[in-house]
Amino acid sequence: MTAVLTLFVVSLYGCSSPQDRAYEAQEKVHEERLALIEHYTACLKDAGNDPLKTESCDQYLKAAEALK
């Protein structure tokens, strides 16, 4: 009886709906976008007034915008 109950619980948690997987994927995209924005902000801070360094930071911003 315990084995059946355990199997039922494992199967219940192991099978997520397509909607749940979509939410998880969306959450990962948002997390990645936030990480890119944090990298961009840190890069700008490190670049200071150097236009060449500031321009190199744009890669983070463009990547974040691509994930919208």
C-alpha positions in Angstrom: 0.0 0.0 0.0 2.8 2.4 0.9 4.5 1.7 -2.5 1.3 2.5 -4.4 0.9 5.8 -2.4 4.6 6.7 -3.0 4.3 6.0 -6.7 1.1 8.1 -6.9 2.8 11.0 -5.2 5.9 10.8 -7.4 3.8 10.6 -10.5 1.7 13.6 -9.4 4.7 15.8 -8.9 6.6 14.4 -11.9 3.9 15.3 -14.4 3.6 19.0 -14.8 1.1 20.5 -17.2 2.2 22.3 -20.3 1.0 25.5 -18.7 3.3 24.9 -15.7 6.3 24.3 -18.0 5.4 27.5 -20.0 5.4 29.5 -16.7 8.7 28.0 -15.7 10.2 28.8 -19.1 8.9 32.4 -18.9 10.3 32.7 -15.4 13.8 31.6 -16.6 13.6 34.2 -19.5 12.8 36.9 -17.0 15.6 35.9 -14.7 18.1 35.9 -17.6 16.9 39.3 -18.7 17.3 40.7 -15.2 20.8 39.2 -15.0 21.7 40.8 -18.3 20.4 44.2 -17.1 22.5 43.8 -13.9 25.6 43.1 -16.0 24.8 46.1 -18.2 24.5 48.4 -15.2 27.7 47.1 -13.6 29.5 47.5 -16.9 28.4 51.1 -17.3 29.5 51.8 -13.7 32.9 50.3 -14.5 33.2 52.1 -17.8 32.8 55.5 -16.3 33.1 58.2 -18.9 35.0 56.1 -21.4 32.9 56.0 -24.6 34.6 52.9 -26.0 34.0 50.9 -22.8 30.4 52.2 -22.6 29.8 51.1 -26.2 31.0 47.6 -25.3 28.4 47.5 -22.6 25.6 47.7 -25.2 25.9 44.0 -25.9 24.2 43.3 -22.5 21.4 45.8 -23.2 20.8 44.4 -26.7 20.7 40.9 -25.4 18.2 41.9 -22.7 16.0 43.7 -25.2 16.0 40.5 -27.4 14.4 38.6 -24.6 11.4 40.8 -24.4 
